[in-house]
Amino acid sequence: MKYTNWHDGRTPAAPFNTCSPNLVAIRHYMEQTYGMWYLGCYTRLEANADTLGIQRIHDYWARRYWQVGRGWINRPPGGRNDHIHLEVNETTWHWANDIDGRLTDGPPKLEAVTDTPAYPGASTKRGSSAKARVRLIQQALADKGYKVGPVDGDFGRMTDAAVRQFQGDAGEHVDGVVGPKTWTALFG
Protein backbone atom coordinates (compact mmCIF):
# COMPACT_ATOMS: atom_id res chain seq x y z
CA MET A 1 0.00 0.00 0.00
CA LYS A 2 1.15 3.54 -0.75
CA TYR A 3 0.29 6.59 1.37
CA THR A 4 -2.19 8.93 -0.27
CA ASN A 5 -3.45 12.19 1.16
CA TRP A 6 -6.94 11.61 -0.16
CA HIS A 7 -8.78 14.45 1.49
CA ASP A 8 -6.25 17.34 1.32
CA GLY A 9 -7.89 19.16 4.22
CA ARG A 10 -11.27 19.33 2.48
CA THR A 11 -14.44 18.42 4.30
CA PRO A 12 -15.09 14.86 3.14
CA ALA A 13 -18.20 14.08 1.13
CA ALA A 14 -20.49 11.11 1.75
CA PRO A 15 -19.82 8.37 2.60
CA PHE A 16 -16.46 9.55 3.98
CA ASN A 17 -18.10 12.04 6.37
CA THR A 18 -19.13 9.19 8.67
CA CYS A 19 -17.11 6.74 10.72
CA SER A 20 -15.09 4.29 8.63
CA PRO A 21 -16.33 0.69 8.96
CA ASN A 22 -12.69 -0.37 8.73
CA LEU A 23 -11.66 1.79 11.69
CA VAL A 24 -14.64 0.51 13.69
CA ALA A 25 -13.56 -3.09 12.97
CA ILE A 26 -9.93 -2.34 13.96
CA ARG A 27 -10.97 -0.63 17.19
CA HIS A 28 -13.33 -3.46 18.12
CA TYR A 29 -10.61 -6.03 17.44
CA MET A 30 -8.03 -4.16 19.53
CA GLU A 31 -10.46 -3.73 22.44
CA GLN A 32 -11.52 -7.40 22.33
CA THR A 33 -8.02 -8.79 21.88
CA TYR A 34 -6.00 -6.51 24.15
CA GLY A 35 -8.69 -5.14 26.46
CA MET A 36 -7.98 -1.53 25.58
CA TRP A 37 -6.04 0.80 23.35
CA TYR A 38 -2.57 0.94 24.78
CA LEU A 39 0.81 2.04 23.51
CA GLY A 40 1.99 -1.54 22.92
CA CYS A 41 -0.59 -1.98 20.18
CA TYR A 42 1.44 0.25 17.83
CA THR A 43 3.75 -2.61 16.88
CA ARG A 44 0.79 -4.85 16.05
CA LEU A 45 -0.89 -2.15 14.00
CA GLU A 46 2.34 -1.31 12.16
CA ALA A 47 3.20 -4.96 11.47
CA ASN A 48 -0.24 -5.58 9.95
CA ALA A 49 -0.80 -2.19 8.30
CA ASP A 50 -1.36 -3.56 4.76
CA THR A 51 -3.75 -6.25 5.94
CA LEU A 52 -5.67 -3.79 8.11
CA GLY A 53 -5.64 -1.05 5.49
CA ILE A 54 -3.84 1.48 7.72
CA GLN A 55 -1.71 4.13 6.06
CA ARG A 56 -0.76 6.27 9.06
CA ILE A 57 -0.58 5.87 12.86
CA HIS A 58 -0.33 8.99 15.03
CA ASP A 59 1.36 8.54 18.42
CA TYR A 60 0.45 11.80 20.09
CA TRP A 61 2.00 10.82 23.41
CA ALA A 62 5.48 10.27 21.95
CA ARG A 63 5.03 13.12 19.45
CA ARG A 64 5.70 11.00 16.37
CA TYR A 65 3.82 9.20 13.60
CA TRP A 66 4.24 6.12 11.43
CA GLN A 67 3.48 6.28 7.72
CA VAL A 68 3.34 3.44 5.22
CA GLY A 69 6.49 3.42 3.11
CA ARG A 70 8.40 5.70 5.50
CA GLY A 71 8.26 4.14 8.98
CA TRP A 72 8.31 6.21 12.18
CA ILE A 73 8.83 9.94 11.75
CA ASN A 74 9.94 11.87 14.83
CA ARG A 75 7.78 14.89 14.24
CA PRO A 76 4.67 15.72 16.24
CA PRO A 77 1.44 14.89 14.41
CA GLY A 78 -0.47 17.47 16.44
CA GLY A 79 -1.17 18.40 20.04
CA ARG A 80 -0.05 16.20 22.91
CA ASN A 81 -2.85 13.78 23.80
CA ASP A 82 -3.05 10.25 25.09
CA HIS A 83 -4.88 8.63 22.23
CA ILE A 84 -4.22 6.75 19.04
CA HIS A 85 -5.19 8.19 15.70
CA LEU A 86 -5.28 5.93 12.63
CA GLU A 87 -5.70 6.88 9.00
CA VAL A 88 -7.00 4.69 6.20
CA ASN A 89 -7.41 5.64 2.56
CA GLU A 90 -10.51 5.73 0.40
CA THR A 91 -9.88 2.21 -0.90
CA THR A 92 -9.64 0.66 2.57
CA TRP A 93 -12.15 3.00 4.29
CA HIS A 94 -15.14 0.70 3.66
CA TRP A 95 -13.51 -2.61 4.67
CA ALA A 96 -15.68 -4.16 7.38
CA ASN A 97 -14.74 -7.82 7.27
CA ASP A 98 -13.49 -9.68 10.33
CA ILE A 99 -9.97 -8.70 11.45
CA ASP A 100 -9.06 -12.26 12.49
CA GLY A 101 -9.95 -13.35 8.95
CA ARG A 102 -7.80 -10.59 7.46
CA LEU A 103 -4.84 -11.53 9.63
CA THR A 104 -5.21 -15.14 8.46
CA ASP A 105 -6.26 -14.69 4.83
CA GLY A 106 -4.96 -11.22 3.99
CA PRO A 107 -6.82 -8.06 3.03
CA PRO A 108 -10.09 -8.11 1.09
CA LYS A 109 -9.55 -8.73 -2.59
CA LEU A 110 -11.29 -6.70 -5.25
CA GLU A 111 -12.09 -8.69 -8.32
CA ALA A 112 -9.75 -7.51 -11.03
CA VAL A 113 -10.94 -6.91 -14.55
CA THR A 114 -9.61 -9.96 -16.39
CA ASP A 115 -11.13 -9.67 -19.86
CA THR A 116 -11.13 -6.68 -22.16
CA PRO A 117 -14.79 -5.76 -22.36
CA ALA A 118 -16.16 -4.54 -25.69
CA TYR A 119 -17.20 -0.91 -25.89
CA PRO A 120 -20.91 -0.85 -24.95
CA GLY A 121 -21.87 1.53 -27.76
CA ALA A 122 -22.82 4.39 -25.46
CA SER A 123 -20.72 6.95 -23.62
CA THR A 124 -20.64 6.90 -19.83
CA LYS A 125 -20.33 10.08 -17.79
CA ARG A 126 -21.13 11.63 -14.42
CA GLY A 127 -24.70 10.83 -13.39
CA SER A 128 -24.90 7.72 -15.61
CA SER A 129 -27.53 5.18 -14.56
CA ALA A 130 -25.59 2.24 -16.09
CA LYS A 131 -24.43 0.94 -12.68
CA ALA A 132 -22.74 -2.26 -13.91
CA ARG A 133 -20.81 -0.36 -16.59
CA VAL A 134 -19.79 2.33 -14.08
CA ARG A 135 -18.56 -0.35 -11.64
CA LEU A 136 -16.48 -1.85 -14.45
CA ILE A 137 -14.96 1.56 -15.21
CA GLN A 138 -14.38 2.28 -11.50
CA GLN A 139 -12.66 -1.07 -10.96
CA ALA A 140 -10.42 -0.62 -14.02
CA LEU A 141 -9.42 2.86 -12.81
CA ALA A 142 -8.81 1.58 -9.25
CA ASP A 143 -6.70 -1.29 -10.62
CA LYS A 144 -4.57 1.32 -12.38
CA GLY A 145 -4.12 3.27 -9.14
CA TYR A 146 -6.67 6.05 -9.64
CA LYS A 147 -8.80 7.22 -6.71
CA VAL A 148 -12.44 6.48 -7.52
CA GLY A 149 -13.84 6.05 -4.01
CA PRO A 150 -15.96 2.97 -3.44
CA VAL A 151 -16.56 0.75 -6.48
CA ASP A 152 -20.32 1.14 -6.21
CA GLY A 153 -21.65 1.99 -9.67
CA ASP A 154 -22.18 5.67 -8.81
CA PHE A 155 -20.45 7.90 -11.37
CA GLY A 156 -20.03 10.82 -9.01
CA ARG A 157 -17.43 13.49 -8.27
CA MET A 158 -14.57 11.11 -7.42
CA THR A 159 -15.10 8.87 -10.43
CA ASP A 160 -15.36 11.91 -12.70
CA ALA A 161 -12.07 13.27 -11.33
CA ALA A 162 -10.40 9.87 -11.79
CA VAL A 163 -11.62 9.61 -15.41
CA ARG A 164 -10.33 13.11 -16.13
CA GLN A 165 -6.96 12.36 -14.55
CA PHE A 166 -6.72 9.09 -16.51
CA GLN A 167 -7.63 10.88 -19.75
CA GLY A 168 -4.91 13.48 -19.15
CA ASP A 169 -2.34 10.81 -18.27
CA ALA A 170 -3.29 8.81 -21.38
CA GLY A 171 -3.02 11.85 -23.66
CA GLU A 172 -6.75 11.73 -24.39
CA HIS A 173 -9.14 14.68 -24.64
CA VAL A 174 -10.07 15.53 -21.02
CA ASP A 175 -13.84 15.79 -20.67
CA GLY A 176 -14.82 13.19 -18.05
CA VAL A 177 -16.76 11.16 -20.62
CA VAL A 178 -15.83 7.51 -21.15
CA GLY A 179 -16.41 7.26 -24.88
CA PRO A 180 -14.81 4.84 -27.37
CA LYS A 181 -11.30 6.35 -27.17
CA THR A 182 -11.19 6.50 -23.37
CA TRP A 183 -12.75 3.00 -23.16
CA THR A 184 -10.04 1.60 -25.45
CA ALA A 185 -7.28 3.37 -23.50
CA LEU A 186 -8.72 2.09 -20.20
CA PHE A 187 -9.40 -1.51 -21.24
CA GLY A 188 -7.21 -2.01 -24.32
Contacts in CASP RR format, 6 or more apart in sequence:
PFRMAT RR
TARGET T0000
AUTHOR 0000-0000-0000
METHOD contacts of the structure
MODEL  1
MKYTNWHDGRTPAAPFNTCSPNLVAIRHYMEQTYGMWYLGCYTRLEANAD
TLGIQRIHDYWARRYWQVGRGWINRPPGGRNDHIHLEVNETTWHWANDID
GRLTDGPPKLEAVTDTPAYPGASTKRGSSAKARVRLIQQALADKGYKVGP
VDGDFGRMTDAAVRQFQGDAGEHVDGVVGPKTWTALFG
1 49 0 8 1.000
1 50 0 8 1.000
1 53 0 8 1.000
1 55 0 8 1.000
1 68 0 8 1.000
1 89 0 8 1.000
1 92 0 8 1.000
2 68 0 8 1.000
2 69 0 8 1.000
3 55 0 8 1.000
3 56 0 8 1.000
3 67 0 8 1.000
3 68 0 8 1.000
3 69 0 8 1.000
3 70 0 8 1.000
3 89 0 8 1.000
4 55 0 8 1.000
4 89 0 8 1.000
4 90 0 8 1.000
4 147 0 8 1.000
6 89 0 8 1.000
6 90 0 8 1.000
6 147 0 8 1.000
7 16 0 8 1.000
11 17 0 8 1.000
13 157 0 8 1.000
15 93 0 8 1.000
15 94 0 8 1.000
15 150 0 8 1.000
16 90 0 8 1.000
16 93 0 8 1.000
20 88 0 8 1.000
20 93 0 8 1.000
20 94 0 8 1.000
21 93 0 8 1.000
21 94 0 8 1.000
21 95 0 8 1.000
21 96 0 8 1.000
22 52 0 8 1.000
22 53 0 8 1.000
22 88 0 8 1.000
22 92 0 8 1.000
22 93 0 8 1.000
22 94 0 8 1.000
22 95 0 8 1.000
22 96 0 8 1.000
23 86 0 8 1.000
23 88 0 8 1.000
24 96 0 8 1.000
25 95 0 8 1.000
25 96 0 8 1.000
25 97 0 8 1.000
25 98 0 8 1.000
25 99 0 8 1.000
26 45 0 8 1.000
26 52 0 8 1.000
26 54 0 8 1.000
26 86 0 8 1.000
26 99 0 8 1.000
27 37 0 8 1.000
28 99 0 8 1.000
29 99 0 8 1.000
29 100 0 8 1.000
30 36 0 8 1.000
30 37 0 8 1.000
30 41 0 8 1.000
30 44 0 8 1.000
30 45 0 8 1.000
31 37 0 8 1.000
34 41 0 8 1.000
37 83 0 8 1.000
37 84 0 8 1.000
39 59 0 8 1.000
39 61 0 8 1.000
39 62 0 8 1.000
41 84 0 8 1.000
42 57 0 8 1.000
42 59 0 8 1.000
42 66 0 8 1.000
42 84 0 8 1.000
45 52 0 8 1.000
45 54 0 8 1.000
45 57 0 8 1.000
45 84 0 8 1.000
45 86 0 8 1.000
46 57 0 8 1.000
46 66 0 8 1.000
46 71 0 8 1.000
48 54 0 8 1.000
48 102 0 8 1.000
48 103 0 8 1.000
49 55 0 8 1.000
49 57 0 8 1.000
49 66 0 8 1.000
49 68 0 8 1.000
50 68 0 8 1.000
50 107 0 8 1.000
51 102 0 8 1.000
51 103 0 8 1.000
51 106 0 8 1.000
51 107 0 8 1.000
52 92 0 8 1.000
52 99 0 8 1.000
52 102 0 8 1.000
52 107 0 8 1.000
53 88 0 8 1.000
53 89 0 8 1.000
53 92 0 8 1.000
53 95 0 8 1.000
53 107 0 8 1.000
54 68 0 8 1.000
54 86 0 8 1.000
54 87 0 8 1.000
54 88 0 8 1.000
54 92 0 8 1.000
55 67 0 8 1.000
55 68 0 8 1.000
55 87 0 8 1.000
55 88 0 8 1.000
55 89 0 8 1.000
55 92 0 8 1.000
56 65 0 8 1.000
56 66 0 8 1.000
56 67 0 8 1.000
56 68 0 8 1.000
56 86 0 8 1.000
56 87 0 8 1.000
57 65 0 8 1.000
57 66 0 8 1.000
57 84 0 8 1.000
57 85 0 8 1.000
57 86 0 8 1.000
57 87 0 8 1.000
58 65 0 8 1.000
58 77 0 8 1.000
58 78 0 8 1.000
58 84 0 8 1.000
58 85 0 8 1.000
58 86 0 8 1.000
58 87 0 8 1.000
59 65 0 8 1.000
59 66 0 8 1.000
59 77 0 8 1.000
59 84 0 8 1.000
60 76 0 8 1.000
60 77 0 8 1.000
60 78 0 8 1.000
60 79 0 8 1.000
60 80 0 8 1.000
60 81 0 8 1.000
60 82 0 8 1.000
60 83 0 8 1.000
60 84 0 8 1.000
60 85 0 8 1.000
61 80 0 8 1.000
61 81 0 8 1.000
61 82 0 8 1.000
63 74 0 8 1.000
63 75 0 8 1.000
63 76 0 8 1.000
63 77 0 8 1.000
63 78 0 8 1.000
63 80 0 8 1.000
64 72 0 8 1.000
64 73 0 8 1.000
64 74 0 8 1.000
64 75 0 8 1.000
64 76 0 8 1.000
64 77 0 8 1.000
65 72 0 8 1.000
65 73 0 8 1.000
65 75 0 8 1.000
65 77 0 8 1.000
66 72 0 8 1.000
66 73 0 8 1.000
67 73 0 8 1.000
77 85 0 8 1.000
88 95 0 8 1.000
90 147 0 8 1.000
90 149 0 8 1.000
90 150 0 8 1.000
90 158 0 8 1.000
91 142 0 8 1.000
91 147 0 8 1.000
91 149 0 8 1.000
92 107 0 8 1.000
93 150 0 8 1.000
94 150 0 8 1.000
95 102 0 8 1.000
95 107 0 8 1.000
95 108 0 8 1.000
97 108 0 8 1.000
102 108 0 8 1.000
110 139 0 8 1.000
110 142 0 8 1.000
110 143 0 8 1.000
110 151 0 8 1.000
111 139 0 8 1.000
112 139 0 8 1.000
112 143 0 8 1.000
113 136 0 8 1.000
113 139 0 8 1.000
113 140 0 8 1.000
113 143 0 8 1.000
113 187 0 8 1.000
116 187 0 8 1.000
116 188 0 8 1.000
117 136 0 8 1.000
117 187 0 8 1.000
119 179 0 8 1.000
119 180 0 8 1.000
119 183 0 8 1.000
119 184 0 8 1.000
120 130 0 8 1.000
120 133 0 8 1.000
120 183 0 8 1.000
121 180 0 8 1.000
122 130 0 8 1.000
123 177 0 8 1.000
123 178 0 8 1.000
123 179 0 8 1.000
124 130 0 8 1.000
124 133 0 8 1.000
124 134 0 8 1.000
124 137 0 8 1.000
124 155 0 8 1.000
124 177 0 8 1.000
124 178 0 8 1.000
124 179 0 8 1.000
125 155 0 8 1.000
125 160 0 8 1.000
125 176 0 8 1.000
125 177 0 8 1.000
125 178 0 8 1.000
126 155 0 8 1.000
126 156 0 8 1.000
126 157 0 8 1.000
126 159 0 8 1.000
126 160 0 8 1.000
126 176 0 8 1.000
127 154 0 8 1.000
127 155 0 8 1.000
127 156 0 8 1.000
128 134 0 8 1.000
128 155 0 8 1.000
131 153 0 8 1.000
131 154 0 8 1.000
132 153 0 8 1.000
134 153 0 8 1.000
134 154 0 8 1.000
134 155 0 8 1.000
134 159 0 8 1.000
135 151 0 8 1.000
135 152 0 8 1.000
135 153 0 8 1.000
137 155 0 8 1.000
137 159 0 8 1.000
137 163 0 8 1.000
137 178 0 8 1.000
137 186 0 8 1.000
138 148 0 8 1.000
138 149 0 8 1.000
138 151 0 8 1.000
138 152 0 8 1.000
138 153 0 8 1.000
138 159 0 8 1.000
138 162 0 8 1.000
139 151 0 8 1.000
140 186 0 8 1.000
140 187 0 8 1.000
141 148 0 8 1.000
141 159 0 8 1.000
141 162 0 8 1.000
141 163 0 8 1.000
141 166 0 8 1.000
141 186 0 8 1.000
142 148 0 8 1.000
142 149 0 8 1.000
142 151 0 8 1.000
144 166 0 8 1.000
144 186 0 8 1.000
146 162 0 8 1.000
146 165 0 8 1.000
146 166 0 8 1.000
147 158 0 8 1.000
147 161 0 8 1.000
147 162 0 8 1.000
148 158 0 8 1.000
148 159 0 8 1.000
148 162 0 8 1.000
149 158 0 8 1.000
149 159 0 8 1.000
160 176 0 8 1.000
163 176 0 8 1.000
163 177 0 8 1.000
163 178 0 8 1.000
163 182 0 8 1.000
164 174 0 8 1.000
164 175 0 8 1.000
164 176 0 8 1.000
166 172 0 8 1.000
166 182 0 8 1.000
166 185 0 8 1.000
166 186 0 8 1.000
167 173 0 8 1.000
167 174 0 8 1.000
167 175 0 8 1.000
167 176 0 8 1.000
167 182 0 8 1.000
167 185 0 8 1.000
168 174 0 8 1.000
170 182 0 8 1.000
170 185 0 8 1.000
170 186 0 8 1.000
172 181 0 8 1.000
172 182 0 8 1.000
172 185 0 8 1.000
173 181 0 8 1.000
176 182 0 8 1.000
178 186 0 8 1.000
END
